[in-house]
Amino acid sequence: MSAQQPSPDFLKIKKAYRHFVTPEGGTVRALDGIDLSVASNEFITLLGPSGCGKTTLLNIIAGFERLDRGEILLAGASLLESPPHRRPVNTVFQSYALFPHLNIGDNVGYGLDVAGVAKKERNQRVAEALEMVGLSGVEKRKPSQLSGGQQQRVALARAIINRPKMLLLDEPLSALDRNLRGKMQIELKNLQAELGICFLFVTHDQEEALTMSDRIVVLNQGKVEQLGTPDEVYHRPASRFVTEFIGESNIFSGTVVESGGQLARVNVGGTEVVCSNHSLRAGDEVSLLLRPEHFQLKPADQVNGTNGISAVLEQSVFIGRDHQLHCRMANGQPLSALIRSSLSGLKPGQALTLEYDPTAWHVIPGASGVGTAQ
């Protein structure tokens, strides 16, 4: 399959609304006025907690659900009146949905059989699809004779064999173990690049989204909280919700004490921290984000200027290459630091100084409230 020329507005979703009535007579806003544009060769992920609307949006694009209001255009054509089997998209489900009584070749070729494709072409395309997902030669096996990862590849082969313009993936890796899941993430990303088509991927796994995506759509209660690259979503979250949902966060709320030049001083619960100015003004109430990996551990007697926070160690957890330090500041606020070094001899109750780069702080837009370590 040859790669298509990229189109920046390949998929356009305009003011999409979908509401459901609950058994109790209430209303759930699954989609609440969503606007979204996706490129034709983009790996884009819908990310958010359960009930945020990501699977509903996927099902509406696939044709399994309907919109109450709004428009969905694919390559300039409306999808709203097209039944699922007429849409140029295919879906890979979490459960794989393979036919247990059919062998792998017949599972992959099922769509071509329904379409009446000649046997010779059908067999050739089945072989090509299986080769693309690394399963050449297994046509005669049954699904029960394959591992979970192999069955997932079969589901992918079946989805791409009809040469869709877009592939929809509904948490397809959630049933796999951690190691296999990591391998399949890389394989999926490579497959998307080889096919040159749009992959719309649904997951609630933050690490998975950050690893695989060109862009991430963070959804919350049927609305888009942020649309951006993995780097933007992680390092420059657009709201308090994204800050708390993506990764582990140290969130500090305080008052700007002084702002001038490139730096500002902020009082957070009696401790002053220094951060980049961010157009702050003295007296502003702000909430700041500092990721745990932006700290460096220093002995308590080696404070370097004002870019250090004093805290008391409560617990040290070894998580492979890193140590996760759970600390508490003098004002009682919890603090998390991720340190990549040998930390022998640290004990709970020990006083620490955690240094930071002032440019690593991020001002959370529109956020306020008591700072907490998430």
C-alpha positions in Angstrom: 0.0 0.0 0.0 1.4 3.4 -0.9 1.4 6.4 1.4 -1.2 9.0 0.6 -0.5 12.7 0.4 -1.2 14.4 3.7 -4.3 16.5 4.1 -4.4 18.7 7.2 -8.2 18.6 7.4 -8.7 15.0 6.4 -11.1 14.4 9.3 -13.2 17.4 10.5 -15.5 17.2 13.4 -17.7 20.3 13.9 -19.8 21.0 17.0 -20.4 17.4 17.8 -23.0 16.7 20.5 -24.2 13.3 21.9 -26.3 13.0 25.0 -27.6 9.8 26.6 -30.6 9.5 29.0 -29.8 7.5 32.1 -32.2 4.9 33.6 -32.8 7.4 36.4 -34.1 9.9 33.9 -31.0 12.1 34.0 -28.8 13.1 31.0 -25.1 12.3 30.3 -23.3 14.6 27.9 -21.0 12.2 26.2 -19.9 14.8 23.6 -20.5 18.4 24.4 -19.7 20.5 21.3 -16.4 19.0 20.2 -14.4 20.5 17.3 -11.5 18.6 15.9 -9.3 18.5 12.7 -7.0 15.5 12.0 -4.5 15.1 9.2 -4.6 12.1 6.8 -1.3 10.6 7.9 -1.5 11.4 11.6 -1.4 9.1 14.6 -3.8 10.8 17.0 -4.9 9.6 20.4 -8.1 10.2 22.3 -7.1 10.2 25.9 -9.1 10.6 29.1 -10.7 8.9 32.1 -13.6 6.5 31.8 -16.8 8.3 30.7 -15.0 11.3 29.1 -16.5 10.6 25.6 -13.5 9.0 23.7 -15.2 5.7 22.8 -18.4 7.5 22.0 -16.6 9.7 19.5 -14.8 6.7 18.0 -18.1 4.9 17.6 -19.8 7.9 15.9 -16.9 8.1 13.4 -17.3 4.3 12.7 -21.1 4.7 12.4 -22.0 2.6 15.4 -23.5 5.6 17.2 -25.3 8.7 15.9 -24.8 12.4 16.6 -27.5 14.5 18.1 -26.1 17.6 16.5 -23.0 18.4 14.5 -21.1 17.3 11.5 -18.3 14.8 10.6 -16.5 15.1 7.3 -13.9 12.6 6.0 -11.9 13.7 3.0 -14.5 16.5 2.5 -17.5 14.1 2.5 -20.1 13.9 5.3 -20.3 10.6 7.1 -23.6 11.1 8.8 -25.8 9.4 6.3 -23.4 6.5 5.5 -24.0 3.2 7.3 -20.9 1.6 9.0 -20.1 -0.8 6.1 -20.1 2.1 3.6 -17.6 4.2 5.5 -13.9 4.1 4.4 -12.8 3.3 7.9 -12.2 0.1 9.8 -12.2 -0.6 13.6 -9.9 -2.7 15.7 -11.6 -3.7 18.9 -10.3 -4.4 22.4 -11.7 -7.9 22.2 -10.2 -8.6 18.7 -13.6 -10.1 17.6 -12.0 -13.0 15.6 -14.2 -15.8 14.4 -13.1 -18.9 16.4 -14.4 -21.4 13.8 -12.4 -19.8 10.9 -8.7 -20.1 10.3 -6.5 -17.1 10.2 -6.6 -16.7 6.5 -10.4 -16.8 6.4 -10.6 -14.3 9.3 -8.3 -11.8 7.6 -10.0 -12.4 4.2 -13.6 -12.2 5.5 -14.2 -8.7 4.3 -12.9 -9.5 0.8 -15.1 -12.6 0.7 -18.1 -10.4 1.5 -17.1 -7.9 -1.2 -16.8 -10.7 -3.8 -13.1 -10.2 -4.5 -11.7 -12.9 -6.8 -10.0 -15.8 -5.0 -6.5 -15.2 -6.5 -6.5 -11.5 -5.5 -8.1 -12.3 -2.2 -5.3 -14.8 -1.3 -2.6 -12.4 -2.4 -4.0 -9.6 -0.3 -4.4 -11.9 2.7 -0.7 -12.9 2.4 0.4 -9.3 2.1 -1.6 -8.2 5.1 -0.2 -11.0 7.3 3.3 -10.3 6.1 2.8 -6.6 7.1 1.9 -7.5 10.6 4.7 -10.2 10.9 2.5 -13.3 10.7 3.4 -14.9 7.3 2.6 -18.6 7.1 -0.1 -18.9 9.8 -3.1 -18.9 7.4 -4.2 -22.4 8.4 -4.1 -21.9 12.1 -7.2 -21.2 14.3 -7.2 -18.1 16.6 -7.0 -20.4 19.7 -3.6 -21.6 18.4 -2.1 -18.1 18.6 -1.0 -16.0 21.5 -2.8 -12.8 22.5 -0.3 -10.6 20.7 -0.6 -12.7 17.6 -4.4 -12.5 17.7 -4.1 -8.7 18.0 -1.9 -8.7 14.8 -4.6 -10.8 13.0 -7.2 -8.2 14.0 -4.9 -5.5 12.5 -4.4 -7.4 9.3 -8.2 -7.9 8.9 -8.7 -4.2 9.5 -6.1 -3.0 6.9 -6.8 -5.5 4.2 -9.7 -3.4 2.8 -7.3 -0.5 2.4 -9.3 1.9 4.6 -8.6 5.7 4.6 -8.6 5.6 8.4 -8.1 3.0 11.1 -9.9 3.3 14.4 -8.4 1.5 17.4 -10.5 1.1 20.6 -8.0 0.3 23.4 -6.6 -2.6 21.3 -3.6 -3.3 23.6 -5.3 -3.3 27.0 -5.5 -7.1 27.4 -1.8 -7.6 26.7 0.9 -8.0 29.4 3.2 -5.0 29.9 6.2 -6.3 27.9 4.1 -7.4 24.9 2.1 -4.2 25.1 5.4 -2.2 24.8 6.4 -4.2 21.7 3.0 -3.8 20.1 3.1 0.0 20.7 6.2 0.2 18.6 4.8 -2.2 15.9 1.6 -0.1 15.6 3.5 3.1 15.2 5.7 1.6 12.5 2.7 0.1 10.8 1.0 3.5 10.7 4.1 5.1 9.2 4.3 2.3 6.6 0.6 2.6 5.6 0.7 6.4 5.6 -2.9 6.6 6.8 -4.6 8.1 9.8 -4.8 6.1 13.0 -7.3 7.3 15.6 -6.4 5.5 18.8 -8.4 5.4 22.0 -6.8 4.8 25.4 -6.9 5.7 29.0 -3.2 4.9 29.4 -1.2 8.1 29.6 2.2 6.4 28.9 0.8 4.7 25.9 -0.6 8.0 24.5 2.7 9.8 25.1 4.7 7.0 23.5 2.8 6.6 20.3 1.0 9.8 19.3 1.8 12.6 16.9 -0.9 14.6 18.8 -3.1 13.8 21.8 -6.7 14.9 22.4 -7.3 15.1 26.1 -11.0 14.7 26.8 -13.0 15.5 29.9 -16.7 15.3 30.4 -17.3 15.4 26.6 -15.1 18.4 26.0 -11.6 18.9 24.6 -9.3 20.0 27.4 -6.2 20.2 25.2 -5.0 19.2 21.8 -1.3 19.1 21.3 1.9 17.1 20.9 3.0 14.7 23.7 5.6 17.3 24.7 3.1 20.1 24.8 0.5 18.1 26.8 3.1 16.8 29.3 5.3 19.9 29.8 2.7 22.7 29.1 -0.7 21.4 30.2 -3.5 23.8 29.3 -5.6 23.3 32.4 -5.7 22.1 36.0 -7.4 18.9 34.8 -4.7 18.0 32.2 -2.0 18.8 34.8 -3.5 16.4 37.3 -4.4 13.7 34.7 -1.1 13.5 32.8 1.8 12.1 34.7 2.7 12.9 38.3 2.5 16.5 39.3 3.7 18.8 42.1 1.2 21.6 42.0 1.9 24.7 44.1 -0.6 27.6 44.6 0.7 31.0 45.8 1.1 34.7 45.4 3.7 36.5 43.2 6.0 38.4 45.5 8.2 40.0 43.0 8.4 40.0 39.2 11.1 41.6 37.1 13.3 40.7 34.2 13.2 37.1 33.4 12.4 35.7 36.8 9.6 35.9 39.4 9.4 35.0 43.1 6.3 33.3 44.3 5.3 32.6 47.9 3.8 29.1 48.2 2.7 28.4 51.7 5.5 30.3 53.3 8.2 29.0 51.0 9.5 31.2 48.2 10.3 29.6 44.8 11.8 31.2 41.7 10.4 30.6 38.3 10.5 32.2 34.8 8.5 35.4 34.6 5.6 34.1 32.3 4.4 37.8 32.3 3.5 37.5 36.0 2.9 40.6 38.1 3.4 41.2 41.8 0.2 40.2 43.7 -1.0 37.7 41.1 -2.5 34.5 42.4 -1.0 31.6 40.5 -0.8 27.8 40.4 2.5 26.3 39.3 3.5 22.9 38.1 6.9 21.2 38.6 7.3 17.6 37.5 9.1 15.2 39.9 12.0 14.5 37.5 12.9 18.2 37.5 14.4 18.0 41.0 18.0 17.3 42.0 18.8 16.0 45.4 21.4 18.1 47.4 22.6 17.7 50.9 20.8 20.0 53.3 24.0 22.1 53.9 24.6 22.7 50.1 21.7 25.1 49.4 22.4 27.0 46.1 20.9 30.4 46.3 17.1 30.5 46.3 16.3 27.6 43.8 15.9 24.9 46.4 13.0 23.6 48.4 13.6 22.1 51.9 11.6 19.0 52.8 11.6 16.0 55.0 11.7 12.5 53.5 8.7 10.3 54.3 9.4 7.4 52.0 11.9 6.3 49.3 10.7 3.8 46.6 13.1 2.2 44.1 11.3 1.9 40.7 14.1 0.5 38.5 16.5 3.2 37.4 15.0 5.8 39.6 14.1 6.5 43.2 10.8 8.1 43.9 11.0 10.3 47.0 7.8 11.1 48.9 8.5 14.2 51.0 6.7 16.9 52.9 7.5 20.6 53.0 7.5 22.7 56.2 3.9 23.9 55.4 2.7 20.3 55.3 2.4 20.1 51.5 3.4 16.7 50.0 6.2 16.8 47.4 7.3 14.1 45.0 10.8 13.9 43.4 12.2 11.4 40.9 16.0 11.0 41.4 18.2 9.0 39.1 21.2 8.2 41.3 22.4 6.0 44.1 20.6 7.0 47.3 22.0 4.6 49.9 21.6 5.8 53.4 18.5 7.9 53.1 16.0 7.3 55.9 12.5 8.6 56.7 12.6 11.7 58.7 15.8 13.0 57.0 16.0 16.6 56.0 16.6 17.2 52.2 17.1 20.0 49.8 15.6 19.6 46.4 17.0 21.9 43.8 15.3 22.8 40.5 15.8 24.8 37.3 13.6 28.0 37.5 12.8 27.5 33.8 11.2 24.1 34.5 8.2 25.6 36.2 4.9 25.9 34.3 2.1 28.3 35.1 -1.2 26.4 34.9 -3.6 28.6 32.9 -6.7 29.5 34.8 -5.8 27.3 37.8 -6.1 28.1 41.4 -6.5 26.4 44.8 -4.5 24.6 47.3 -1.3 23.0 46.0 -1.0 19.2 46.2 1.3 16.6 45.0 -0.6 14.3 42.6 
